[in-house]
Amino acid sequence: MSTEESSGLSRTATIVTIVGTLLGTVLAYLSLAAAVKWPPFTEPSVEVFQGANPQKDNCFRSACHFIGLTLSDFDPDSAVRCTFDSAEGANLFGAEVITTDADGNARVESTNNYGTPGGWVSATCDGHTAKLEGW
C-alpha cells in the first residue's frame, strides 16, 4: 500500500470516528433530555371533565357534577394552583391546589361543583386554561 492510499484511509477513519462521536454525543443528550423533560418537549395542558354528582340541593340535580381536571406534562411532584370560571362567573368557586405525580400528571375531581344545563366551565392551572362547553 502506498503512502497516499494509507493517508486517504487515515483521513476516512478520522472522519468516521468524529462523526460517530458527534452522533453518540447528540443521542446521549437527547436521551438525557427526554428523561428529565428538558427542554420541555410538550407544553403543560389542562382538560376539564364532569365528575360525579355531589347530590347537593344548590344545583340542578341531573346536571350537577364536581368539576374534574386532568393535568398533563406539568413539573413532576409539584403544586399546581387552579382557578375556575363559568357562564355564571368565577365567584361561585374557590381556588384549588393540585399535586402532580412523578410524571407531572394528575386526574382529580375538585371540591367545586357546577350544575347549569348547557353552561360552560373553565379552569386555569398555572396559566394553562381549558374550557368545557355544553355542561
C-alpha angles and dihedrals in degrees: 000000000000125000090249093055091047091050091051092051090048092053092047091050091049092050092048090049093050094047091047092050093048092047091049091050093049092048091048091051093049091048092051092043091053091048093054095033093240124171089024106252093192132035117239112260139195129208125191120211137170111262129195124313107262092205093231127156094221095077138039106287101227094039097041113110139152111254107252124204134197114195119193134186098003121141110296117259093002137139111246119194115217129191126190138218135179144179087276095049140267096276091085093070142061123219118254135202116219123192117220124218128243089283094050094254135119137174115194144148109235122224088245119095134194132195116173110125110233092009127122136237129197133190128201115198117185090331098316116112135198130177132202113203127192096038 
